[in-house]
Amino acid sequence: MEKETGINAIFIAAISGLESGWGTSSMAKSKNNLFGYGNMRFESKAHSIETVSRALKKNYLSKNGKFFKGYSTTDVSYYYCPNSD
């Protein structure tokens, strides 16, 4: 997904790890949902990563994106996870 979206793979891995307790959350186990993305069920963990990577690119990391504030992790977190420290 890094090649397709330009989003650093380590950044995606960090988000999915944090959101899913490194794959131990109930959503990760029962729905392959590594991000708590909606309440969606994915056919695989790879599909979860693909879907969220594309959504991050479209909504957070594109100038015309709904939640675009800039390109840094701080910019993304402004809307993506505003209450985390």
Legacy VTK file of the C-alpha trace (Angstrom):
# vtk DataFile Version 3.0
C-alpha trace
ASCII
DATASET POLYDATA
POINTS 85 float
0.000 0.000 0.000
2.948 2.300 0.508
3.694 2.123 -3.235
0.074 2.757 -4.188
-0.798 5.515 -1.701
2.582 6.973 -0.791
1.778 6.530 2.905
4.714 5.193 4.883
4.191 1.517 5.735
5.535 2.043 9.252
2.895 4.719 9.828
0.124 2.347 8.699
1.567 -0.462 10.844
1.710 1.857 13.861
-1.905 2.945 13.473
-3.155 -0.611 12.991
-1.080 -1.842 15.928
-2.352 0.880 18.225
-5.968 0.550 17.100
-6.066 -3.265 17.319
-3.816 -3.962 20.297
-1.354 -5.504 17.838
-4.029 -7.764 16.400
-5.536 -8.849 19.724
-8.733 -6.767 19.714
-12.047 -8.517 19.206
-12.600 -6.620 15.950
-9.202 -7.672 14.632
-9.887 -11.291 15.482
-13.530 -11.607 14.445
-13.769 -9.087 11.608
-10.159 -8.687 10.352
-10.651 -5.008 11.208
-7.265 -3.747 12.379
-8.335 -0.127 12.676
-11.778 -0.170 14.258
-12.851 1.281 10.922
-16.581 1.681 11.154
-17.950 -1.611 12.337
-16.860 -3.241 9.113
-15.952 -6.862 8.503
-13.084 -7.374 6.071
-12.339 -10.521 4.094
-8.736 -10.375 5.333
-6.410 -8.231 7.405
-4.725 -7.195 4.157
-8.102 -5.938 2.890
-8.478 -3.902 6.088
-5.068 -2.320 5.499
-5.877 -1.599 1.844
-9.227 0.013 2.650
-7.941 2.226 5.457
-4.797 3.220 3.544
-6.909 4.397 0.631
-9.277 6.245 2.986
-6.362 7.953 4.736
-4.938 9.033 1.382
-8.280 10.335 0.113
-9.614 11.995 3.264
-6.553 12.999 5.315
-3.587 13.264 2.951
-5.018 14.899 -0.166
-5.413 18.658 -0.378
-9.079 18.310 -1.301
-9.684 15.672 1.390
-12.456 16.125 3.908
-9.996 16.047 6.853
-6.838 17.445 5.245
-4.717 19.597 7.531
-1.251 18.725 6.177
1.084 15.827 5.586
2.684 15.134 8.959
1.556 12.591 11.533
0.548 15.527 13.727
-1.597 16.910 10.901
-3.337 13.559 10.358
-3.962 13.083 14.073
-5.628 16.492 14.314
-8.841 14.910 12.972
-8.085 11.181 12.979
-7.420 10.833 16.684
-7.728 14.290 18.208
-7.782 13.266 21.879
-4.668 11.080 21.960
-1.390 12.222 23.473
LINES 1 86
85 0 1 2 3 4 5 6 7 8 9 10 11 12 13 14 15 16 17 18 19 20 21 22 23 24 25 26 27 28 29 30 31 32 33 34 35 36 37 38 39 40 41 42 43 44 45 46 47 48 49 50 51 52 53 54 55 56 57 58 59 60 61 62 63 64 65 66 67 68 69 70 71 72 73 74 75 76 77 78 79 80 81 82 83 84
